[in-house]
């Protein structure tokens, strides 16, 4: 069972453990170094960042629900899960500090997923065990 507690000041995603670490967000003021100035998909850094973190953690809880499923690395007490392997990758060519190719609208809002009623989202990619690489929406290759 997954419990989400979303508040203005923090995000807690609990999967038999509590996550208080912050994940990088590719928007100004987040500590992420971008090649060009970008804006969050829906204009709200906090909400758009939480959406990406939620997707990241849900991918991990799906592939490693009891903390004994798939993970990379040698230490089972500190697993590198499928989303951790692709941290900061949001599009084709991403890695090494570059987020990859993503869509950009006329207002410079970046996204890689289109949702209901025209909403746009920037969702981090995850590791694909069969392809041995990061995969996600908007893949060019």
N, C-alpha and C positions, 0 to 999 in steps of 0.2 A: 504494500500500500504506500502511496506517495502522498505526502502532505505538503501543500504549498501555503506559505504565509507571505503575502505580498504587502509591503508597507511602503510608505514614502521614502524612508531612509535606508531600508535594506531588503534583501531577498533571502528567504530561508527555504531551501528545498531539502526535505528530509527523506532519506532512503536508508533507514536504519542507522543513520548518522546525520549530523548537521553540517551544512555547508555554509561557512561564513566568509570563505575566500571570495575575492572578486575576480571575475573573468574580464579579459580585455574587451573593450568596446571600440570599434573603429570610428569613433566620432571625436570631434574636438573636445579637449578638456578631459579626455579619458586616459591619457598617458600613451595612447597609440600613435605612432609616428606614421603619418600618411604622406603619400607622394603629392597629394593635392587636397585642398580643403573640401570636406564632404559634409553632408547633412544627414541626420537620421531619417529613415524612410517615412515616418509619420510626423516628423517635426518635434518629437518629444524624446530626448536622449534617455531619460530614465525608463520610460515604458518600452521603447524600442530595444534598449539594452536588456531589460528583463525578459522580453520575448526570446531573444537569442540565448540567454542563459537557461531559460526553461527548456527550450528545444535541446540544448546541449545536455542537460541533466536527464531529461526524459529518454534520450538516446542511450545514455549510460545505464539508467535503471532498467531499461528494456533488455539490454544485452548482459547485464551483470546484476540481477535483482537481489541476490543474497550475498553479494560480495565474494562469490566463489565461482562466478562464471568467467567469461572471456575477459582477459586483460593482457596488456603487453608489459614487458619488463620482467625482472627476476624476483621482485619483492611483492609477495601477495598482500602484505600489510599496507603497501603504498602503490596500488595498481595504477597503471596508465591505461585508462579506458578508451573506448573508441572515439569519443569526442575530444579527449585530451590529446590524442595523437594528431589532431587536425586543428589545434587551437589557433585561432586567428585566420583560418582559411575559409573564404566565403565564395570563391569563384575559381575558374580554370586558371592555372598558372600560379596559384597562391602558394605561399610558403616563404620562410626566411624573412618574415616581417612584411611581406607583400600580401595583401588580402585576396588578390586574384581579380579576374575580370568580373565585374558586376554591372548591372544596369544602372543608368543614371537618368533621372527625368530632367525636365527643363529647369527645375529649381535646384539642381545638383543634389537631390535626395538619392542616396544609393540604396539598392535593394537587389534581391535575387529571387524573391517569391512574390507572386501576385495572389492576393486573397479575395474574399468576398467583397463586393461593393467597391472594388478598385483599391482596397488597402494594399500596402506594400510592406514587405518584411525583409529583414536581412538575417538569414539563418545560417549558422556555422555548419560547415561540412563535417562529416564523420568518416571514420576509417572503414573501408570495405575489405573484409577478410578474403574474398575471392579475387579481387583485383589488386590487393596489396597497395592501395593508395587511397587518398581522400576523395570522396565523391559527395555530390549534393545537387541541389537544384541549379539550373542555368548552366550546366556543364557544356562547354564548347566541344570537348573531345569525349 
